[in-house]
Amino acid sequence: MWDETDVVLVPYEWLKPHEEIKPRNRDKLLEMTQRWGGFTKPLIVDKATGAILDGHHRYSIAGELNLARVPAICVDYLTDSRIEVDVWPAAEIDSISKQQVIDMSLSGEVFPPKTSRHTIADHLPPIHVALEVLASQGEPHSD
């Protein structure tokens, strides 16, 4: 579905989470990211709002490492029928819509961890973007 040519580097500050992370999972991923020397999976982000659809732990790591940019695949979330959202089995809510995900990301609030599950996230291309590249400002993001 996607390949490495779909991955762009977006400014960290532009991104907006909609759900909390699990610190233990983040810590393990941080250790692996440092060992690999870079990101090996992009985030999936709504191109209109910067809402993070998949990759909250990777976003948190970018903050921990004070990175300027993050690799992402930017999608037209509300209109792309290939992207579906549901809730994880143990979620505190029974259902969720794409609009609720966007609204939460724009509100500055977040859902509990493992609330939304985007099935499209199962099809991310493997990448490797070095931490040094992500730490630099680079070119501004444009669509």
GIRANOR-V925973 format. One record per helix or strand of 3 or more residues. SS is the DSSP state (H for helix, E for strand). FROM is the first residue (numbers start at 1). TO is the last residue. If there is no record, write none. Layout:
SS:FROM:TO + SS:FROM:TO
//
This chain:
H:4:6 + E:8:11 + H:12:14 + H:23:36 + E:43:46 + E:51:54 + H:56:64 + E:69:75 + E:85:87 + H:98:107 + E:116:118 + H:119:123 + H:131:135
//
